[in-house]
Structure formats: C-alpha cells, structure tokens
Amino acid sequence: MTLDRIWLPYCQMQTAPPPRVASRTEGVRIYLDDGRHLIDGTASWWTACHGYNHPHIRWAIIRQLECMPHVMLGGLVHEQVITLTERLTRLLPGELNRVFYSESGSVSVEIAMKMALQYWINQGVSGRTRFLSFRDAYHGDTFAAMSVCDPEDGMHRLFRGALADQVIVDLPRTADQVRTLERTLDRHAGQLAAVIAEPLVQAAAGMKFHPPEVLAQVAEAARRHDLLLILDEIATGFCRTGTLFACEQAGVTPDIVTLSKALTGGSMPLAATVATEDVYRAFLSDSPQHALMHGPTYCGNPLGCAAANASLDLFESEPRLAQVANIESQLKNELADCAKLPGVADVRVKGAIGVVELQGRPKVSRLREQFVEEGVWVRPFGNVVYLMPALVIESEDLSALTHAVCRVVRRAA
Ligand SMILES: Cc1ncc(COP(=O)(O)O)c(C=O)c1O
C-alpha cells in the first residue's frame, strides 16, 4: 500500500515528506521500522503523560478487553464508568460533579457549548446563542469548536463564513484589554451563553501563557455578567502546568470543564465534559426536551474508562507534580541559552511546557526533519518550537531534547 493513501492531519500531502513508520513505543521513545528510535518531546500530542505503553494502563485495558470492550451507555452503565465518574468528580474543584463522556477533545468542547446553550433554553431565556472567546485560542477542529478558535492566526480562517459568529477579544492582560473585555461584555452579555477559555496556556494556537490573575479576571467578568464559564483543560489538565488542573492556580472553578488527552495517559481516546450541579439542574424537568441532546455512540467506552482509571491510579501513586516541578526547572535552565540566539523572539516555560518562539515564519517542515536527524521527535508549528514531554521523562532524555532544540534553533538562525 502506498503511504499517501493515508490522509494525514494538517498535512499538505503533495509536498510533505512521507511519514515515518512507527513500529512500537516504550517510555519516552518511538521506535521506527528502519531500526532508529526517537526521544519524544511531544508525548504524542500531549497525551502520553506516564510514558508510552505503561504496564499498569496496558494491563487495565487487557483485563477490560477480556470481559467487555464496549457496551452502549444508553440505559446501561458499567463498573469502569462508575468508578471513573466518582474519581473525576472527587478530583475536580468545587461542584463539578456531573460528567458527560465522549471520544475526543473537540467533541467534548462541542458538548460543553451545547450544554451552555441548552442551559439557557431550558430556563426559558432566549437569545443567548453566542460565545465569547479569546484571540490565540484553540478548542478543536469541529465546527462549534472552530468558531471559538483564534479568528486570524488559527488554522480555521479558511472556514470563515461557515462558522458561527462569536465574540472574540484579547485576553485581558493589560488595563486597556480589561476595559475592552468589560465593554464587550456590557454590549453583548444578553446574546452570550458562556465565556470559553484555555486556562493559563493557550496551547495549539501558539503556546501563549497568561498568569492566574488574568484567568481570575476573566472568571470574575463572566460572573458579573451572569455568563457561564467554560474552561478547556484538554491540554492543561492532569499536572501539565504544575497543578492537577490549571484553574486551581487562579482559584477559579468553571461551570463546565473539558478534559481529554492525558485523561487516559495516551492510550485510548476518551474525553469528558464535566458540569456543576447548578448547570445540571437546568436539565431536570418533566419534559424529555430538557434532556441534554447529545449521545455519541462510544460514549463512556469501557476500554477508555478502564485506561483512565489506571491513569488516575498513576497520578495518585507516582509523584507527577514533583516530576513536573523538576522538568520546569530543567527546561528553564537548559532553554535559557536559546534566548540569546539571533532569531529567537522569546523563551518561556510553564510547568512541563517549554517554548522557544522564533521571529518570522520559519520553514517548519525543514525544522521537523532536522529534529529527526537529531534523534528526537519535536514538532514545531507556526513560529513555535515547543517541548511537552511525558511527565516521567528522565533528566538525561530531557537534556537530549533541550540540546537538540538549541542546536536546531541555532542552525535556523
Ligand atoms: C485546548 C484544546 N482543546 C481542544 C482540543 C481538541 O482536542 P482533539 O484533538 O482531541 O479533538 C485540543 C487539541 O489540541 C486542545 O489543545
């Protein structure tokens, strides 16, 4: 079979080099079919937080596979989803205790947005059909999720006109931006169902960070305008930014939170949209039409839930937050040299995320090839070279990644 029959994500199939064939993964390494291996700096799009192929997760999936790979969640539940729900609601802050499952981050965002819309409809409030989101945001590739992504620099400018018209402003980092947010909310609050944001790290649209006070400011503004707050913790959740959930650092509990990626430790596709008791109550009535109108076929898949339970075991039994603190200080030390290189606009680190932002628009495909030649799997995008490795990475492997980043960036300059 020719490889170009596999239509790859975000890939110009005509010009991109053929993909490498991965034959197995272990720890922080991806083994290729040509005998080479690469140290992974991305944890496969930020999922494999415990390292690849962790035996505890693997065994949990195998046990579940033997008794029940899948059963529909319509009218039925199962032990894995019961346990997972109990654990997630215990771990999440505040009254986030009603969990709706799906299979991908984008879909969990769709569900969060639908929940917010229907929350108002069910209470007889009409006209709240739009969302306020932020520049540099990324919430996924499905249509509602795309509509709340960055309108200019995001990957979805192409679809403008086909996407719902949302209200998009800058995150309030400066006094001016705070005033703009307030004025915008004053003007549009009656049309808005919710404010949606990525807490502390706007990841896939540029790896931009903001301090907890900015998030607290956003939450406060949403409250003052009687809007729901949706926080998308798909990238930030499960220790990545230095706390179990990023919103904890701002002391903010959203009305709805979305989780995925590290939820199953990079093994099975699973996502969760978790709402507060208050949001949930708006769906309770005698009317079937007030039920949440969503139901993915693989909702609450037992293999995914078993993997997530095993992943949560590891978060409980192994020192992930201490590991993130070590990664953070090592990234700060070892990427600092990059800041002095010509062509580097910024170097920033937050938790287990290290970012080198370049000036201008580098040829990303060339950089990616150079990283493979260096024996590492690092996937720059836009003008950003970043590391988001497994949280269990050993310091020598992390050094191999940071040194490769410094060398490739120096050559690019
Ligand atoms: C913050 C955030 N939300 C949503 C998504 C979409 O998740 P998925 O790719 O699983 O659909 C991503 C993916 O990178 C993300 O980073």
The ligand as an SDF file (V2000), in Angstrom:
LIG
                    3D

 16 16  0  0  0  0  0  0  0  0999 V2000
   -7.1840   23.1090   24.4780 C   0  0  0  0  0  0  0  0  0  0  0  0
   -7.6330   22.1220   23.4520 C   0  0  0  0  0  0  0  0  0  0  0  0
   -8.9450   21.9360   23.2430 N   0  0  0  0  0  0  0  0  0  0  0  0
   -9.3990   21.0490   22.3430 C   0  0  0  0  0  0  0  0  0  0  0  0
   -8.5310   20.2910   21.5920 C   0  0  0  0  0  0  0  0  0  0  0  0
   -9.0540   19.3130   20.5770 C   0  0  0  0  0  0  0  0  0  0  0  0
   -8.8690   18.0150   21.0290 O   0  0  0  0  0  0  0  0  0  0  0  0
   -8.9160   16.7830   19.9800 P   0  0  0  0  0  0  0  0  0  0  0  0
   -7.7410   16.9450   19.0980 O   0  0  0  0  0  0  0  0  0  0  0  0
   -8.8340   15.5650   20.8640 O   0  0  0  0  0  0  0  0  0  0  0  0
  -10.2110   16.8690   19.2640 O   0  0  0  0  0  0  0  0  0  0  0  0
   -7.1590   20.4670   21.7670 C   0  0  0  0  0  0  0  0  0  0  0  0
   -6.2030   19.7200   20.9410 C   0  0  0  0  0  0  0  0  0  0  0  0
   -5.0470   20.0200   20.8370 O   0  0  0  0  0  0  0  0  0  0  0  0
   -6.6890   21.4060   22.7220 C   0  0  0  0  0  0  0  0  0  0  0  0
   -5.3810   21.6330   22.9110 O   0  0  0  0  0  0  0  0  0  0  0  0
  1  2  1  0
  2  3  1  0
  2 15  2  0
  3  4  2  0
  4  5  1  0
  5  6  1  0
  5 12  2  0
  6  7  1  0
  7  8  1  0
  8  9  2  0
  8 10  1  0
  8 11  1  0
 12 13  1  0
 12 15  1  0
 13 14  2  0
 15 16  1  0
M  END
$$$$
